[in-house]
Amino acid sequence: MTDPTPLSGTPGSAPATPPAQSETRTALLDPPGPPAAPRHASHLQLWLHRVSVFLFVLISAVAGVLLIILPWTPEWTDNYLLLSYPSLRTVVASGFFRGFCSGLGLLDIWIGFWEALHYHEQQ
């Protein structure tokens, strides 16, 4: 049985052409094609993005302030949820845990305002 795709052409015939796949390949070092046209967002999408950033900053700021102030109030340890777990109440009442929660509050405020300061609209 003979192979229908010989590796080399028969004498006197044209050499075999490489498969069509290799013609469509590009090298890694080829320059990139033209950049795609920038997509303009609609006014609705723009306002939805603005509102979502505003809500993120607002929620981050409110949660951060609550996490800074709430651990140092009496309601932090004298609440209904901790009355049935005295060992958890001692952990929650420790200064380290309260400071940790306040630090998370500061971090939350910082993340919210960082997002607000670095907000830019897609042009």
C-alpha positions as CSV (number, residue, x, y, z in Angstrom):
1,M,0.0,0.0,0.0
2,T,1.4,3.4,-0.9
3,D,1.1,6.6,1.2
4,P,-1.2,9.1,-0.4
5,T,0.8,12.1,1.0
6,P,4.4,11.4,0.0
7,L,7.1,13.3,1.9
8,S,8.9,14.3,-1.2
9,G,7.5,14.9,-4.7
10,T,8.2,12.5,-7.5
11,P,11.0,13.3,-9.8
12,G,9.9,16.0,-12.3
13,S,6.9,17.2,-10.2
14,A,6.6,20.3,-8.1
15,P,7.6,20.0,-4.5
16,A,4.9,19.3,-1.9
17,T,3.4,22.4,-0.4
18,P,3.1,22.7,3.4
19,P,-0.4,22.4,4.8
20,A,-2.6,25.5,4.9
21,Q,-2.5,25.6,8.7
22,S,1.1,26.8,8.7
23,E,0.2,29.8,6.5
24,T,-2.2,31.2,9.1
25,R,0.2,30.9,12.0
26,T,1.9,34.0,13.3
27,A,5.2,34.2,15.0
28,L,5.6,35.4,18.6
29,L,7.7,38.3,17.5
30,D,5.3,39.6,14.8
31,P,4.1,43.1,15.5
32,P,0.6,43.3,16.9
33,G,-2.3,44.1,14.7
34,P,-4.1,47.5,14.7
35,P,-5.7,48.2,18.1
36,A,-9.4,47.7,18.4
37,A,-11.6,50.8,18.4
38,P,-12.4,51.9,21.9
39,R,-15.9,51.0,22.9
40,H,-17.9,54.0,24.2
41,A,-20.1,53.2,27.2
42,S,-23.7,54.4,27.0
43,H,-24.9,57.1,29.4
44,L,-26.8,54.6,31.4
45,Q,-23.8,52.3,31.9
46,L,-21.7,55.4,32.9
47,W,-24.2,56.5,35.5
48,L,-24.6,52.9,36.8
49,H,-20.8,52.7,37.2
50,R,-20.7,56.1,39.0
51,V,-23.5,55.0,41.4
52,S,-21.9,51.6,42.1
53,V,-18.6,53.3,43.0
54,F,-20.4,55.9,45.2
55,L,-22.3,53.1,47.0
56,F,-19.1,51.1,47.5
57,V,-17.3,54.1,49.0
58,L,-20.4,54.9,51.2
59,I,-20.7,51.4,52.5
60,S,-17.0,51.1,53.1
61,A,-16.9,54.3,55.1
62,V,-20.0,53.4,57.2
63,A,-18.8,49.9,58.0
64,G,-15.3,51.2,58.8
65,V,-16.7,53.8,61.2
66,L,-18.9,51.2,62.9
67,L,-15.9,48.8,63.2
68,I,-13.8,51.6,64.8
69,I,-16.4,52.8,67.3
70,L,-18.5,49.8,68.1
71,P,-15.9,47.5,69.8
72,W,-15.3,50.2,72.5
73,T,-18.9,50.5,73.5
74,P,-20.7,48.4,76.2
75,E,-23.0,47.0,73.6
76,W,-20.1,45.1,72.1
77,T,-19.9,42.6,75.0
78,D,-23.4,43.0,76.7
79,N,-25.5,41.7,73.9
80,Y,-28.0,38.8,73.7
81,L,-25.8,36.8,71.3
82,L,-22.8,36.6,73.6
83,L,-24.8,35.8,76.9
84,S,-25.0,32.1,76.1
85,Y,-21.3,31.8,75.2
86,P,-19.2,33.1,78.1
87,S,-15.9,31.9,76.7
88,L,-16.5,33.7,73.4
89,R,-17.5,36.8,75.4
90,T,-14.1,36.9,77.1
91,V,-12.3,36.7,73.8
92,V,-14.5,39.4,72.2
93,A,-14.0,41.7,75.3
94,S,-10.2,41.5,75.1
95,G,-8.3,44.6,74.1
96,F,-6.5,42.7,71.3
97,F,-9.7,41.7,69.6
98,R,-11.2,45.2,69.9
99,G,-8.1,46.7,68.5
100,F,-8.1,44.2,65.7
101,C,-11.7,45.1,64.8
102,S,-10.8,48.8,64.9
103,G,-7.8,48.2,62.6
104,L,-10.1,46.4,60.1
105,G,-12.4,49.5,60.3
106,L,-9.5,51.8,59.4
107,L,-8.5,49.5,56.6
108,D,-12.1,49.5,55.3
109,I,-12.2,53.3,55.3
110,W,-8.8,53.5,53.6
111,I,-9.9,51.0,50.8
112,G,-13.2,53.0,50.2
113,F,-11.4,56.4,50.0
114,W,-8.6,54.9,47.8
115,E,-11.3,53.7,45.4
116,A,-12.9,57.1,45.4
117,L,-9.6,58.9,44.8
118,H,-8.5,56.6,42.0
119,Y,-11.8,56.5,40.2
120,H,-11.6,57.5,36.5
121,E,-14.2,57.1,33.8
122,Q,-13.5,55.2,30.7
123,Q,-13.1,57.7,27.8
